[in-house]
Amino acid sequence: MEMPEPIKANSLYPAITVVIPVFNLELYLRDAVRSAQGQTYQGPVSIVVLDDGSTDNSLEVARKLAESCTNLRVYTQPNQGRSAARNRLVQLADTELIAWLDGDDIAAPRWLEQQLELLSSQENYSAVSAQGYAMTADAYPIGPIERPLSSEEIESRHLGGQANAFFQSAVLTKKSAIERAGGYREQYSIGEDYDLWLRIGETGSLANLDAVHLYYRVHDTSANATQGVGQRQQARDAVNEARAKRGLASLPTSADEVIPPKKDDWNRCIYWIHIAHQSGNPLTAIKLLRSAIAKHPTSLLLWLHALLAIADCILIRGNATPRFVAGAEARIGRLPNFSFYRLASALNRFRHRLTHRA
């Protein structure tokens, strides 16, 4: 059987390089690469994996994948950190269009197709992204991570020091825009993406699609879990630098930048458990609660969430959203009109109203 001729790059289907930085992600890398391979985009796509000195089997996994994937190139280097690894990937990409995918995430099948359409719609767009949906380490759905759509709102949120309004993973960028901004800077070793988006925003625009393109993996070894406080501190510094360039006053240090690590971990646990509950995924909430209660056994709020999750898991019969699979479009479910979580939330709001009246 003859193989079809590969589609050549043209103005409608320009070539795209998917770049995947990897550091100790052997458990998740296969999913990331498969999701890049499973894109619906009809133009030429090459995949570049850079192993940044992993101490696990990430490099071996990548090389094994390359044996059966002709458009996958694998590189390795001694560990140099996130900024240096991303800059090396910019150099390795031989196309103007660079699509970023972290090695522990999964991209939706229409990621490249739909983001290219948005990026091409306005000349001043330097990078585009979309919405995200968080999942556990074993790909069980947690809930949506919503991002603003317009360039103006993204810029306003960034300069206001709010949480990053633009993902680093499952993003389509112009190589020239990254180079013009100066690339990823070493001084922001764990807040490198926030800093870059602020500098790109000086000469270009960012925009998000109203579609879920990123299935974001939440696990104990991610930077968000292990370096959350440091990330927020670096983000604040990057924001103040950007504000100074625009003639704006610096932002003060926020309270969540100085909280103890144990409290920060508890906040993060509660955040994701709450998202799982309100998104109709009580089975996932139970999974998250197992590890959270093991670390914070005296938290009454965690135990209350556990009771609600068990009750809703019986009522809803598991999760409203099925488990994520690389290469497949997610079927996003919703919290039913009645659930024990909804009832508890309504009672809590009623209690607050009574308290304020008193």
GIQUIGI-V888237 format. One record per residue. N is the residue number from 1. RES is the residue in three letters. NEAR is the number of other C-alpha atoms within 10 Angstrom. Layout:
N:RES:NEAR
N:RES:NEAR
This chain:
1:MET:3
2:GLU:4
3:MET:5
4:PRO:6
5:GLU:6
6:PRO:9
7:ILE:13
8:LYS:11
9:ALA:14
10:ASN:10
11:SER:7
12:LEU:11
13:TYR:16
14:PRO:17
15:ALA:20
16:ILE:25
17:THR:24
18:VAL:25
19:VAL:28
20:ILE:27
21:PRO:23
22:VAL:26
23:PHE:23
24:ASN:19
25:LEU:22
26:GLU:19
27:LEU:15
28:TYR:21
29:LEU:26
30:ARG:21
31:ASP:20
32:ALA:20
33:VAL:30
34:ARG:19
35:SER:21
36:ALA:27
37:GLN:21
38:GLY:16
39:GLN:19
40:THR:15
41:TYR:17
42:GLN:16
43:GLY:19
44:PRO:16
45:VAL:22
46:SER:21
47:ILE:23
48:VAL:22
49:VAL:26
50:LEU:24
51:ASP:25
52:ASP:24
53:GLY:18
54:SER:17
55:THR:13
56:ASP:13
57:ASN:13
58:SER:24
59:LEU:25
60:GLU:13
61:VAL:16
62:ALA:23
63:ARG:16
64:LYS:13
65:LEU:18
66:ALA:18
67:GLU:11
68:SER:9
69:CYS:15
70:THR:10
71:ASN:14
72:LEU:21
73:ARG:18
74:VAL:17
75:TYR:16
76:THR:15
77:GLN:12
78:PRO:10
79:ASN:14
80:GLN:12
81:GLY:14
82:ARG:22
83:SER:20
84:ALA:18
85:ALA:24
86:ARG:23
87:ASN:17
88:ARG:18
89:LEU:22
90:VAL:22
91:GLN:12
92:LEU:16
93:ALA:19
94:ASP:14
95:THR:18
96:GLU:16
97:LEU:20
98:ILE:25
99:ALA:30
100:TRP:24
101:LEU:27
102:ASP:24
103:GLY:27
104:ASP:27
105:ASP:26
106:ILE:31
107:ALA:33
108:ALA:25
109:PRO:23
110:ARG:18
111:TRP:25
112:LEU:26
113:GLU:15
114:GLN:18
115:GLN:25
116:LEU:22
117:GLU:12
118:LEU:18
119:LEU:23
120:SER:13
121:SER:10
122:GLN:10
123:GLU:9
124:ASN:12
125:TYR:21
126:SER:23
127:ALA:28
128:VAL:27
129:SER:34
130:ALA:26
131:GLN:22
132:GLY:24
133:TYR:19
134:ALA:21
135:MET:24
136:THR:22
137:ALA:17
138:ASP:13
139:ALA:22
140:TYR:23
141:PRO:31
142:ILE:32
143:GLY:28
144:PRO:20
145:ILE:17
146:GLU:16
147:ARG:21
148:PRO:18
149:LEU:19
150:SER:14
151:SER:16
152:GLU:14
153:GLU:15
154:ILE:24
155:GLU:20
156:SER:13
157:ARG:15
158:HIS:25
159:LEU:21
160:GLY:15
161:GLY:21
162:GLN:14
163:ALA:13
164:ASN:18
165:ALA:24
166:PHE:27
167:PHE:22
168:GLN:19
169:SER:25
170:ALA:31
171:VAL:24
172:LEU:26
173:THR:23
174:LYS:18
175:LYS:20
176:SER:16
177:ALA:19
178:ILE:20
179:GLU:14
180:ARG:11
181:ALA:17
182:GLY:13
183:GLY:23
184:TYR:26
185:ARG:18
186:GLU:15
187:GLN:12
188:TYR:21
189:SER:18
190:ILE:23
191:GLY:27
192:GLU:23
193:ASP:23
194:TYR:25
195:ASP:27
196:LEU:19
197:TRP:26
198:LEU:24
199:ARG:23
200:ILE:21
201:GLY:22
202:GLU:13
203:THR:13
204:GLY:17
205:SER:22
206:LEU:25
207:ALA:25
208:ASN:24
209:LEU:17
210:ASP:14
211:ALA:16
212:VAL:22
213:HIS:26
214:LEU:26
215:TYR:30
216:TYR:26
217:ARG:23
218:VAL:21
219:HIS:15
220:ASP:11
221:THR:12
222:SER:13
223:ALA:14
224:ASN:16
225:ALA:15
226:THR:14
227:GLN:14
228:GLY:19
229:VAL:19
230:GLY:18
231:GLN:20
232:ARG:24
233:GLN:19
234:GLN:20
235:ALA:25
236:ARG:27
237:ASP:19
238:ALA:24
239:VAL:23
240:ASN:20
241:GLU:19
242:ALA:20
243:ARG:19
244:ALA:12
245:LYS:12
246:ARG:11
247:GLY:9
248:LEU:12
249:ALA:11
250:SER:17
251:LEU:14
252:PRO:9
253:THR:13
254:SER:12
255:ALA:7
256:ASP:14
257:GLU:16
258:VAL:13
259:ILE:12
260:PRO:10
261:PRO:13
262:LYS:11
263:LYS:12
264:ASP:16
265:ASP:19
266:TRP:16
267:ASN:13
268:ARG:16
269:CYS:21
270:ILE:18
271:TYR:11
272:TRP:21
273:ILE:27
274:HIS:18
275:ILE:19
276:ALA:27
277:HIS:27
278:GLN:21
279:SER:21
280:GLY:28
281:ASN:30
282:PRO:34
283:LEU:24
284:THR:26
285:ALA:31
286:ILE:21
287:LYS:15
288:LEU:19
289:LEU:22
290:ARG:13
291:SER:12
292:ALA:20
293:ILE:18
294:ALA:9
295:LYS:14
296:HIS:17
297:PRO:12
298:THR:10
299:SER:12
300:LEU:11
301:LEU:10
302:LEU:20
303:TRP:16
304:LEU:11
305:HIS:21
306:ALA:21
307:LEU:14
308:LEU:21
309:ALA:28
310:ILE:16
311:ALA:16
312:ASP:26
313:CYS:23
314:ILE:11
315:LEU:14
316:ILE:17
317:ARG:12
318:GLY:17
319:ASN:24
320:ALA:20
321:THR:19
322:PRO:15
323:ARG:17
324:PHE:22
325:VAL:17
326:ALA:22
327:GLY:21
328:ALA:16
329:GLU:14
330:ALA:19
331:ARG:10
332:ILE:17
333:GLY:15
334:ARG:13
335:LEU:20
336:PRO:15
337:ASN:7
338:PHE:11
339:SER:20
340:PHE:17
341:TYR:22
342:ARG:17
343:LEU:12
344:ALA:14
345:SER:13
346:ALA:12
347:LEU:12
348:ASN:12
349:ARG:11
350:PHE:11
351:ARG:11
352:HIS:12
353:ARG:11
354:LEU:10
355:THR:9
356:HIS:7
357:ARG:6
358:ALA:6
